[in-house]
């Protein structure tokens, strides 16, 4: 909720909001970038931008082969070599095909894994790399090709899944001020935002993003600060006020005196805060790599024992082949793909496998207030009649007749309230909107005026006296947004507005506790009184108010350091750094700012915060099923390792048996979508 008692006395004022914001976003340069998630694989040729004409000329299979050539080439080589060996009865020629396939596909994978090891990234690929090298050295090409298919195919599946899921985010990506309009005498010229110098005078048109921080010159400005402050209503800023870059002018054009360069302005500082938070964010350890930490050394020990017992290098290779962690490389990607696709069906876009795993381990969930727990738009809370001439129902009806022709968010709230009562809304005529103050016109023969206290006081025949308007309101309505209603020249009443919580939020808080979340908190830059009221209604046990973006980041880090996996949910530019600092950031992408969607790990494309609980529950299911497949698969691999170490399994047979384990693990992982 907002703490100003009236449209005039507080910072929230009338102004045409929705259309200028749409125009601003259309005029601003939107950088459309596909999220390319997951590791950068040498076999997966990454491309940025939207699909080109060349891609449209080939089918989906062609695109898959183009982006992921190694798994397809390896599969083709395996089939051709097998046909030559067993159908044409030319094992020598078939062996050459397998060897060429192994060298062409295996060497890039070996290089890739080696680079990761040099960077300190120990993963489940190490055993596969050793198996490929062993197959090359010992002329066991068939077994090596199977390993190449398994390793490259698992990575390609996961990468392709996230590429498809993340393509829905193209329209949500970062917007930032790109240009400015500089005044040169009587002329106005467009220049890049980074070229603006301190002291230069700029023209900010209706709907423009402010390119730099500056001072309002000559006349007051109506500014939508929501991307920075998170609060839903536009604010009136008189001449001399400081405005921040990245906000939107929703009123008439005005002049701005630049006080900071683009690189030093508020928006740039928040972007830098996001970058810093992302750099300090711990790397999520994938589920597969957790198991690889002990399974890889065990495999090497068993392979060494097998070689010692049989004095045969093929025995050590057979151990590596049957131990190649297909359950680690295949089970998790298949489960992740199922979870990501299921999430996408619910309007939840996940950018990485680590994010869906980590959100399933969430122990702390932190919410922003405005636009996240609350709807971010005003709703009529109460209508107060000041006399007996018109009761509250009649006042709302007259106001709705006038406000249905207004473009202001408060007017839309009045119309929604009247529509909810199922009563007919009367027609209005002679309607005139006073930008930033109110609206007046004729409704059913009555002259109706709706607006701020200053507007009502300024009208001839209406003289409520200084301080009299607020004194007529009940004590429990202080701290609300207020529109005053005058009918036929007499003050008749007031309409009070509040930013209500979203439907289902209290139930979601209960569900979070039921699925294992230990701590739930709310962070906001709003006042303590409003934060307490929203937290009480929403059943949020902990809340912190009057926080800056940096303070939100520190609070998120504190939770993360104390309790482990922490999820942060927000929607505005002011939340972006906190989203980046959390273990998993969740952005309300349906209406949230682009930088929030870019900083987050998960984006809700539907305007429904209760999807957070669904995402956590889905992550828990995915982790559970993947862990089942890993445990069962590794158990089978350990059994085969013991047999292979005794010299009873040849490398080629071991590769075939490992593929059987793969099939079982994949079938188990597919249960995620059930």
N, C-alpha and C positions, 0 to 999 in steps of 0.2 A: 504494500500500500504506500501511498505518497502522503507526506506530512504537511502539505500546504493547505490552508483553510479555504482558499478561494482561487479562482482562475487569475485574478489580478494580483493578489498579495503574495502568492507563491510563485514558483518558477514555471509551473505548468500553465500554458495558455492555449487559446484556440489557434488553429492554423491549418491550412490544407496539408495533410500529412502523406497519405498513401500515394497519391499520384506523383508528387515530386520525388519521393524516394525511388519509385519505380523508374522515373526518368533519369535520376542520378545514377542508378545502377546500370541503366542502359547506356548512358553516355560515358560512364567511367570505363577504363580499359579493364576488361575482365580477362585475366590470364587463365586460359583453359588448358589444364595439364592433367593428363591421366596419371592416377596413382600407380606407380610401378613398384609393387610391394615384393617383399621377400628378397633373398639374396640375388646378386647379379650373376646369373649362370652363363657360362660361355656358349652353351648350346641354345640359349634363349635370346634371340636378337630382340632387344627392347626398342620400342619406338615411342616417341612422345607426340601428342597431338591427336586430333581426331582421325578417323579412318580416311584414307585418300582414295582417289579414283582407282589406283592400281589394285588396292586391296578389294575393292568392290567387284573387280572382274574375276576374282577367284573365289571358289567356294570355301566353306568353313573348314573342310579337311585341308585344302591348300594353305589356308592361313595358319592352321596348326603346324603343318610340316614346315612352313616358312619360319615360324617363330621358334620351333623346337625340333631342329633337324636330327639331332643325335639319337633320341629314342626311336624315331621312325626309321632312320637309316640302319640302326642296330637291329631292329626287328626284321627289316627287309633282308639284311645280311644273314641273320640267323635262319630265316626261311629258305633263302637261296642256297646257303651252304648245306642245310639239311636235305634239300631236294637233290643237290648234286651228290651228296654222300650216300643217301639211302634209296633214292629213286633212280638216279642215273648210274649209281654204283661207281662213283669217281671220288673216293675219299680224299685223294690228294688235292684235286681241284676244290672240293668243298672246304678242305682245311685251309687253303689259301684265302678263300672268301671269308671264312671266319676270322682268320688272322688279320686280314686287311680291315675288317669291321672292328675288331678289337683294338687295333692300333689307332684307327681314325676316330673312334668314339671314346676309347679309354684314356688316351693321352691327355685330351683337354680336361677330363674329369680329375685325373691325377694332378695336373697343374693347378686346377681350381682348389682341390683339397689341400695341396701343399701351401698355397697362398694363405688359406685360412689358418693353417697351423702356424705359419710364420707370424700371423697377426694375433696369435694366442687364442684362436677360436677352435677349441677341441670339440669335435662333433662325432656323430655316429658314422660319418663317411670314411673315417680312417680305416676301418676294417675292409670296406669295399675297395678303397685305394690299394691296400696291401694285396687283396685278392686279385685285383687287375694286374698289378705288377708281377705277382707270382705266376699268373696265367701266361703272361707274355714271356717270362723267363723260362718257364717249364713247358712251353709249347702246348698249353691246355686252352686253346682258343675258344672252344665251345663253352666251357665253363666261364671264361672271361667275358664273352659276349652276353651271356645271361646276366652277369653282374652289372654290365654296362646298361642293359635295358632296365634292370631293376632300379639302379641309382638315378639315372637320367630321367626315367619315366616318372618316378615319384616326385622329383623336383619340378618337372614340367607340369604335372597335373596340378600341383599346388599353386605354382606361379600363374598358370592359365586361369585357374578358378578366381584368384584375387584380381587378375586383370579384368575379367568380365564383371565381377561384383563391383569393383571400384569405378567402372566407367559411368555409373549413375551419378557420380560426384562431380562431373565436369562443370556443371552449371553452378556449383556451390563454392568453387575455389576462390582464392583470395582476391579481394578487391582492395585497391589502395589508390590514393590520389595520384594521378599521373600527369595532369596538366593544370595550369593556372591561367587566369585572365588578368594581365597586368595593365594598369591604366597609364597611358602615355599622353598627358595633356587631355584632349577631348577624345582621343582614340583609345581603343582597347585591343590588345594583342594577346594571342594565345601562345604560351610558352610552356616548356616542360616544368613540372613541379620542382625538380631539383635545381632549376635555374633561378628560382626566386631568392632574392637577397634580402637581408634584414633591412627594414625601413621602407621597402617598396609597397606601393598601394595597389591592392588587388580588387577586382570586382568579383563578387560571389553571386552567381545567378540563382534563381529559384531552382531547387533540385540539385545544385552542385555539391560535390564533396569539397570540404575545405582542404586545400592543398598543404597548408602550413598552419602552425599556431600563430594567432594574431589578435589584434585589438579591433573591436567594432568601432567604425568611424561614422560620425554624423547622426545616424539613425539607429534605432534598436533593431535587433535581428531575432528571427524565430528559428531555433536550431533543434533538430532531432539529435540528442546526445546519446541515444540508446546503445549505439555500437561501442561507446566508451564507458558510459556509466551503468548500462544495463537497465535503466529506468525507462518506462514505456512512453511517457508523454513528452512532447516538444516543450522547450523552455524559451522564455523571453529574455534576451540579453540586451540591456541598454548600452548606449554609446560608452566606450571605455572598458567594457567587459572583455575578458580574455576568452577566446574560443580555441578549441583544440582541433587539430587536423584529423580527418577521418569522419567527422560529424557531417550532418547534411543540413543545408539551408532549406527550410520548408516554408519560409515566408518570402516577402518581396526581396529583390536584389539589394545588396548593400556593399559598402566598401570595407575592406579588411586591411589593416596595417600589419605587415609581417613582422613578427618579433623573434622568430627562429627560422632557420633554414629547414628544408624538407628533411634532411638527414638527422636533425636534432629535435624534430617535432614529436608530439605525443604518440602519434600512430607509429612512427619509426621506432620510438622507445619501446612500445609494446611488442612490435615485431622482434626487436632485439631481445626482449625479455623472453619471448617464446623460443627463440633460437638458443639462448643460454639454458633455459629450462630443459630443452630437448637434449642438449649436450650433457647435462648433469643427470639425466634420467638413466637409471641402471638398465643395462641391456637385459631383456627378458630371456631367461634360459628356457629353451624349448623342452617339452616333455621328453622327446626322444634323446636329447643330449644329456638329460639328467641320468637316464639309464646307461647311456654310452660311457659315462664316467667310470663305471665299474665293470661293464661288460667287455669293453675293449681290452683292458689289461688282462682279464680272465681269458679271453680268446687267445691272446698272444702267449700266455703261459701254457695253455692246453696245446697250442700249435707246436711250441718248443718241446713239450713232453712227448707229443706224437712223433716228432722228428727224432728225438732221443731214443724212443722205444723201437722204432722201425729203421732208423738211419736212412729214411727215404724222404726226399723233399716233397714228393707228391702227397705224402701223408699230411705234412704241414699245410700244403695248399688245400687239401680236402677239408681240413679243419677250418681254414679261413673261409672257404666257399660255403660250407654249411652254417658257419657262424656269421656270415655277412648279414648284418642286422636288417633284414627285410622288414620285420615287424616295426623297427624303428624308422626306417626310411619310407615304408609304404603305409603302415597302419595309421600313423598320425596324419599324413597328408589326406588320405581317403576320408578319415573321420572329420578332419578340418573342412574339406570340400563339402561334405554333407552338412556340417554345421553352418558354414558360410552361405550355402545356397538356401538352407532353411531360414536363416536369419534374413537374407535378402527378400524372401517371400513375405516376411513380416515388416519390411521397410527398415531393416537394420543392416547397414553396410559396414563390414569389417575389413580393415585394411591389411591385416597380417595374421598369420597363424599364431604368432606369439600373443596377439591381442585376444583372440578367442579363447586361448588356453588360460591366459592370465585373468581375464574377467570371470572365468569359471572358478578361480581360486580367491575371488574377492572377499575380503574380511571387513573392509571399510568402504562405504559409499557416501560421497559428499555431493551435495546439490547446491547450485546457484539458486537464488530466489526468483528474481524477476524474469519471466519468460521461460522458466524451467519448472519450478514448483508452482508458480502462478502462471496465469495465461499470458501475462505481458500486455494485456489490453484492459481498459476500464470497463466495469459493469455497474449498472445502477444498484446501489445498496439500499437507499431509502429516499423517499420523497417526503419533505416536511412542509406542511401548510402553515403560514404565518397568521392566518385569520380564518374567518368562517365563510368568506365569499366563495372560495374554491377549496374543495377538499383535495387530498393527495392524489386520488384517482383521476379527478378532473384535471389537475395540474399536469400529471404525466401524459394524459391524452392530448391536451393542448400543445404541450412541449413536443410530443412525438410528431404531431401534424406539421410543426415548423421544422423540426430537426431532420425529417426525412428528406429534405432538400438541401441539407448541409453536408459538407465533406469532412467535418471534424470527427475524430474518434469518439468524443463524448456524445456527439449527436447520434452516431451510429449505435452507441450503447443505449441511449434513450429509446431509439426505435426498436432495438432488440427486446428491451424490457416490455414495451407495449405489445409487441408481437407475441411474447410469451403469455400474455393475458388473454389472447385470442379475441380481443376487442378490436373493432374497426378503427383505423387511424384516419382522422379527418384530413381534408385537403387544406392546403395553405396557399395564399396568394401574396403578392407584393413582398416577396421574400428578399431580404438583403443581408448578406453576411459581412460582418465587420471583422476583417482579418485579425486574428490574435485576440479577439475580445468576445464576440458573440454573434447572434443572429436575431433578426426581428422580422415580423410580417403579420398578416391577418389570418386568423383561424376562426371560422364560424362566427364572423362578425366582431371578434375581439382582437385588439392590438396586443400582440404578445412579444415580449422581449426576453431573451435568454442569454445570459453571459456572466462575465466577471463582475465582482463588486464595483470596480471602478467604472465599468460601462453602465451599470444600473444607476450608480450615484450621479453620473453625468447627464442622464436623461432628464429633460424638463418635466416637472411635476412629480418626480420621484426623489425624495430627499430623506432617506432613512437615518441620516446622521452618522457621524464618525463612530465606528465601533459598534453601531447598533445591529448591523447584519449578523456578525458572528455571535452576538449575545442572544439572538433569538434561536440559535441552534442548540439542541440538547448536548450535554457535556460529552456523551459517548460518541458524538459525531465529529469531534475535533480531530484534525489530522487526516481528513479526507479531502479529495478533490471535490469542489462544489461549483455548481452552476445555479445562479439565482434567476427566478422567474418573476417577471412583472406582467400583469394583465391590466390593460386599459389604464396605464399610468400609475398603478399601485403595486407595491411589492407584495407578491402573493405567496411566495414560498421558495424553497431551494431543493435541488436534486443533488444527492450525495453519491459519489462514485467510489468504488474500491477495485483493486486488482485482485480478483478472486483466485483461489487455488484451483488447479486443474482437476477435472473429475478423476476419481480413482486414486488420488495421491495418498490419502490415509490408508486405504487398503493395500497399496503398494508398500508402504512402510512396514505394515504387518507381515506381508509376504517376504520382504527382505530378511526379516528376523527368522522366519520359518525355514528359509533356504540356507541359513548359515552366516549371514552378514552380522558381524558383532557390533559395529558402530555405524550410525547414520548421523550426519551433521549437515547443516545448512550454512553457507557463506553468502554474505551480501554486503553491498556498499550502502544499503539503506539504513535508516535510523534504528536504534535499539528497540523502540516501541513497536514499530511496524514489523521488525524481524521477530520479536517475541510473539506477536499476535498470529503471524503466519505460521510460525513453528508450532504453536499450540494447536491451531486448527488442523495442520497437516500431520500432526503426531510425530514431529521431528524432535528427538530428545535433546540434541545439542545444536546451538546456533551461535554464529559470530557475526556481528554487525559492523557497519561503518569501516569496511575493509577496502584498501586500495588493491589494484591488481598484484602488486608485489607482496602485500600482506596475505592475499589469497594463496600465492605460491608458497610462502613460508608455512602457512597453516597446512597445506596439502603435504608438503615435505615432512612436516612434523608427524602427521598421521602415518605416512608411508614408512618412516623410520621406526616408529613405535610398534605398528601393528602388521606391517607387511603389505600385501597386495591391496592397493587403494584405487578406487574408481572415482573420478571427478566428472560431474555432469554439468554442462553449461551451454550458453547459447550466444554470447556476445563477444565482441573484441576484448572486453575487459576480463573475460574468462579464459582467453586463449592460452595465456602463460600457465595458468593453473592446470588446464587440460594437458599441456605438454609435460608438466611436472609430475603428474599422477602416474601410477603404474599403468593405468588405462584411462585415457580421456574419452568421454562420450559427448559429442556435440549434437545439439538440437538443430539439425541441418535444414529442416523444413522452412524455418524463418531466420535461423541464426546467420551471423556474419561469416563470410568466406574464410577469414583467417582462423576462426574457430574450427571449421570443418577441416582445414589443412593441419592444424595443430593436434587434432584428436586422432585416436586410434580407431574409434567406432563412431559412425554418424547415423543418427536417426532421421531417415527421410520422411517419416510421418510425424506429425506434430502431436506426439503422444509420449509423455515422459514415462508412463508405466511400462513401456517397452524395455526399460532398463532392467527390470526384474526378469522379463522374458529372456533378455540377452544373457544375464548371469545364469539363469537356470539352464539355458541351452549350452552355455560354456561348460557348466558342471557335467551335463550329460555327455558332451563330447569328450571331456577329459576322462570321465569314467570308462567310457567304451574304448577309447584309445588305450588306456592303461590296461584294460582286460586283454586286448589284442597283443599288446607288448609283452605282458607277463606270460600269456599262453604261448606266444610265438617264440619268445626267448627260452622258455622252458623246453619247447621242442628242439630248439637249436642246441641247447646245452646237452640234451640227450644224444643228438646226432654228433655233436663234437666229441663226446666220449667214445662213441662207436668209431668215428673217423680216426681218432687218435690211436686206435688199436690197429689201424691199417685195413679195416673191413669196407671202407667206402672210397671209391675212386672220385677224383674231382668232378668229372662229368656227371656221375650218378649223384654226387652231393648237390650239384647245381639243380638237378631235376627235383630232388627231394625238397630243396629249399623253396622251389617254386610251388610245391604242394602246400608248404606252410604259408606262402604268400596268399594263395587262394583262400585258405581258411581265415587268415587275418583280414583280408579285404571284405569277405562276406560279413564278418563280425563288425567291421567299421561301418558298413553300409546301414547298420541299424540306427545310426545317428538320425537319419531322416524319418525314421518310423514315427 
